[in-house]
Amino acid sequence: MRFYVDTSVRGGYFDDEFKIETRLFFEQLTSGDHKIIVSDEVTREIIKAPEKVTGMFLSLKKEKLEIISIGEKVIDLANRYVQDGALTKTYLNLLFYIS
């Protein structure tokens, strides 16, 4: 299976409130036949994150990681989420830096 993971999930790895669940999630992802999917935008965010978050990202085996580009289809889907009320326009702007 493939799982899309954003920056906040990686940060949860070190957050007291979410640490247990997040670490279990990553253990299951890295021990099974799964791929961790991140966008190129998430990669840029992780590089700017605290060193422990960046280090955790860099420690992932390359065969477990797939980096995807945010293209038209992703932006169209996100805009549909806004239209349906699943995301707010403010959140969408933060995700994709769309004005």
N, C-alpha and C positions, 0 to 999 in steps of 0.2 A: 504494500500500500504506500501511497504518497501522502504526506501531511504538510500542509502549508503552515509555517511557523513565523509569526511576526516578532518584532523586537521586544514587545512587552512579555511574550512567553519566555524568551531567553532571560530577561531581567528577573522574572519570577523564580528562576533557578536559585537566586540568592536572596530572595525576599522571604522574611520569616513567615508571612501569612500564606504564601503559596509554595514554599520550598519543597515540602514533602511530595505534593502532587506533581509538581513540575519535574522534579528529579526522577520520580517513578516514570513519568511520561517519556523523558529522554532515555532512560534505561531501556524501556520497551522498544523505543524507536531504534536505538543503536544496536540492540541485541538481536532484533528480528530482521526479516527481509523487507525492510521499509526504507523509504527515502524521505529526507527532510528537504522540503522545498522552501526557498526564500526568494524574495524578489531582489532585483539589483538595488532597489531603494532601501530595503531592509539591510542589505550588506553595507551600504553607505552609513546607515544609522548605527550599525553595530561597531563599525570602525571608530565612530565618535563616542561610543558608550564607555563606561568605566572599564578599566583594564581587565577586571575579572570576567566581565561579560564578553569582551572581545576575545580573551584567552579561551573561554569555553567554546566560542564559535570556531576559533582556529584549531581547537583540539579535535573537532569532528573529522572522521575519516572521509576523504574525498569521495569515495564510492557511495557514501551515505548521503551526500549533499548534492542538491541540484539548484542552481541559481537561474531564475527566469527573469526576463525583461517585462516591464509593464507596458503592454501594447494596447491597441485600440479595443480589442475584445475585453480586456480587463477593465479598462476605463468605462466602456459601455455597460458592463455588468454592474460596476460600482454605481454608476448613474441610475441604473434601474433600482438598485437597493435604496437609493435616496428617494426616488419616485414612490416606492412602495412603503417608505417609512422605516426601513430596517437600519439605515444610517442617516445621520443628519448631514447637511451640506458642509457644516463646519468640520465634521470628522473626515469627510471626503477630501476637503482641501488639505487637511493635515496629511492624509495618506499619499496623495498624488501631487501635491503642490500645484493644484489647478486653481486659477483665479476666476 
